[in-house]
Amino acid sequence: MNIIVNGFHNRSHFRVIAKLCKDFGIKYAAHVYSQEAYPLPGSVKTDFFKWQEVFYHANYSLDPEKLIPLDEELICAMRNCEAVALDMMSRMERYKNYCYGERKELYLSHLRVWNHIIEQKKIDLLISSNVPHLVHDYIAYELCLLKKIPTIILKQSQVHGSFLIFENWEKLNPEIKTKYSHYLRQKEIKLSENFNRHYLVQTGKGDATPFYMKKTSRVRRLSAWLKSLIEEREWGRRLKFGTGEFLTALKIALKTRLLMRYLEKVSVEPDFNKKYIYLPLHLQPEMTTSPCADAFVDQYLIIDLLSSVLPKGYLIYVKENPKQTSLLRSRRYYDRIIKHQNVRIVSRKTNTYDLIACCQAVATATGTAGWEALFRGKPVIMFGHNFYQYAPGVCQVESLEDAKAAIDFIKEAKNQPTDKQMKAFLKAFEQTTIPGYVDPHYCQASPLTESQNEVSLAKAIGDYMVKLGFEKHD
């Protein structure tokens, strides 16, 4: 059995992959690693590729003369992937600016390498520790889909201390719908300790602000930076890429400061007595919009579509993400938004929970604000794919007709999610998640030790591999 491993960057993750290699007799693994490649069992032939070289330069240190060349059939079959991948390269702008020609060259290089690996190594499975969203991993994932090679994706859950496992990021855990119907019929719903804590927080009995949205002190940021310097193992890598990132970061910081001043000038104070749809913008570039928002990765398209179907007397309040930089934003972007007569940009200082409390609905691609709104009895108009797309009170939009239907949907009082419905959905969600964490940053929210978490990860992936038809060795 031969696999592609995406993510799984730290030593603990490598131990999980090593166990899977032993359990399933894996003979070959291709892995793009972040800081250090830890050993896998000696029986496994491995191709390790340095993340920074791959991410910024599509450099896999492979002889191009030995790679299978690309042909028109494959390039055309991957056109949709190409469009998404070129957009994803916006995240590389933190290092330097890439023109269209450079992006296209990088895309074709990634495509050629992964097609070669998949064909020559006869890849049977791709395992990813997150939704692929860093260009090279997304291309490998889409190639596997095209060639009907199974994929297993893990994703940190909205409820801390648990994670999801699925095959396709557009259809996350569809079985949750059946489970929701079951629990909705139950008189009493008992949540686990972790999920009950989440329920209490979301229903107003605690601070619902996610830890990643809370402000970090300068002292803490400086401490984290110094720690990264101390732990750095490859100073050549830091010198090669760090200088470009540092200088670009300074430029971005200056441009962001000026841009946010302009944003405040064009912002207005919200009138909570008006009927409005609240649309908090996603931080970009990020996975939540690329690829998870699909065609609505440009959030202006969401605003434009909703504005065109909004009834008279309704407004759209748009709030910029507190952590957004000048990447993928400009004065022109904000000017285009406020040209719509029924759209207002509100100050970034406006409390998001106040905006949710008084709105008729929340519109989002896949954001946390949508999940929070449901617990507060507000319907959600979703323009992407996330686990709560199956929740009561959610209307998914892909077309103009969908947008019109969404407006009718939010006008109906019966479509406002109730407390009982959300508790039933949360229980159904609990039943489709697994205790533990994929992202090390979430270890603080898990009661599991590192070794217990490794067991949970390995078992979840192993069970899913058996479900897909792979045989486990004794």
NORQUIJO-V998196 format. One record per run of one state. SS is the DSSP state (H for helix, E for strand, - for the rest). FROM is the first residue (numbers start at 0). LEN is the number of residues. If there is no record, write none. Layout:
# NORQUIJO-V998196
((SS:FROM:LEN) (SS:FROM:LEN))
This chain:
# NORQUIJO-V998196
((-:0:1) (E:1:5) (-:6:4) (H:10:14) (-:24:3) (E:27:6) (-:33:11) (E:44:6) (H:50:7) (-:57:6) (H:63:3) (-:66:5) (H:71:6) (-:77:1) (H:78:16) (-:94:5) (H:99:21) (-:120:4) (E:124:4) (-:128:7) (H:135:11) (-:146:3) (E:149:7) (-:156:5) (E:161:5) (-:166:9) (H:175:9) (-:184:8) (H:192:13) (-:205:5) (H:210:3) (-:213:4) (H:217:14) (-:231:3) (H:234:32) (-:266:1) (E:267:1) (-:268:6) (E:274:6) (-:280:13) (H:293:4) (-:297:2) (H:299:10) (-:309:4) (E:313:6) (-:319:11) (H:330:8) (-:338:4) (E:342:4) (-:346:5) (H:351:7) (-:358:2) (E:360:4) (-:364:3) (H:367:8) (-:375:3) (E:378:4) (-:382:4) (H:386:4) (-:390:3) (E:393:3) (-:396:3) (H:399:12) (-:411:1) (H:412:3) (-:415:3) (H:418:13) (-:431:2) (E:433:2) (-:435:4) (H:439:6) (-:445:4) (H:449:18) (-:467:7))
